[in-house]
């Protein structure tokens, strides 16, 4: 699980909802979930139709912008942080991993 935020409470709300969804993306503000997309297949894929996923991603980006996020695709950027098959540096359960060298950073 990768979480980004400014409020411990909102991050806890988001992580708890993420666990309940079985993976995906969640935005929380003032202790409430404001947008979400369940990705129950390995935490990477949805069971919903493409159009529904696209709409939920749009709502997620809007919710993140309300909180001050200026990144065009914040959820893809965060998701790629933990995928050790995409170069260069990745966060794994074993520590920081250099994909180019295929080695943990000491």
C-alpha positions in Angstrom: 0.0 0.0 0.0 1.3 3.4 -1.0 -0.3 6.5 0.6 0.3 10.2 0.1 -1.2 12.9 2.2 -0.9 15.7 4.7 -3.3 14.5 7.4 -2.7 11.3 9.4 -6.5 10.9 9.8 -7.2 11.2 6.1 -4.4 8.8 5.2 -5.8 6.3 7.7 -9.3 6.7 6.3 -8.0 6.2 2.8 -5.9 3.1 3.7 -8.7 1.5 5.6 -11.1 2.0 2.6 -8.4 0.8 0.2 -8.1 -2.4 2.2 -11.9 -2.8 2.2 -11.9 -2.4 -1.6 -9.2 -5.0 -2.1 -7.0 -2.5 -3.8 -7.4 0.6 -5.9 -7.3 4.4 -5.4 -8.9 6.5 -2.7 -9.1 10.2 -1.8 -10.1 11.3 1.6 -10.7 14.8 3.0 -11.6 15.8 6.6 -12.1 12.1 7.6 -14.4 11.2 4.7 -13.8 9.3 1.5 -14.5 11.7 -1.4 -13.6 9.5 -4.4 -12.6 5.9 -5.0 -11.9 3.3 -7.6 -11.7 -0.4 -6.6 -9.0 -2.4 -8.4 -9.6 -5.9 -6.9 -7.6 -7.8 -9.5 -4.1 -7.8 -8.0 -4.7 -4.2 -6.9 -4.1 -3.2 -10.5 -7.3 -4.0 -12.5 -11.0 -3.2 -12.3 -13.9 -5.5 -13.0 -16.0 -2.4 -14.1 -16.6 -1.3 -17.7 -14.1 1.0 -19.2 -16.5 3.9 -19.2 -17.1 3.6 -15.5 -13.4 3.3 -14.7 -12.7 6.4 -16.8 -15.4 8.4 -14.9 -14.1 7.3 -11.5 -10.6 8.2 -12.5 -11.9 11.7 -13.5 -13.6 12.1 -10.2 -10.4 10.9 -8.4 -8.3 13.5 -10.2 -10.8 16.2 -9.4 -10.8 15.2 -5.7 -7.0 15.3 -5.6 -7.0 18.8 -7.3 -9.4 20.1 -4.6 -6.7 19.1 -2.1 -4.0 21.0 -4.0 -2.5 18.3 -6.2 -1.1 19.8 -9.4 0.1 16.5 -11.1 -1.8 15.6 -14.3 -2.0 11.9 -13.4 -1.2 11.6 -9.7 -2.6 8.1 -9.3 -0.5 6.6 -12.1 2.6 8.2 -10.7 2.0 6.9 -7.2 1.1 3.4 -8.5 4.3 3.2 -10.5 6.4 3.9 -7.4 5.8 0.4 -6.2 6.0 -1.6 -9.5 9.5 -3.0 -9.6 9.3 -4.0 -13.2 9.3 -0.4 -14.5 12.7 1.5 -14.4 14.3 3.2 -12.4 14.0 3.4 -8.6 11.0 1.6 -6.9 9.8 1.2 -3.4 9.3 -2.5 -2.4 8.6 -4.4 0.8 12.3 -5.1 0.9 13.4 -1.5 0.5 14.4 0.8 -2.3 15.1 -1.2 -5.5 17.2 -0.1 -8.5 15.5 -1.7 -11.5 18.3 -0.8 -13.9 20.9 -2.6 -11.7 18.3 -5.2 -10.5 19.6 -4.7 -6.9 18.4 -3.3 -3.6 19.9 0.0 -2.7 21.9 -0.3 0.5 
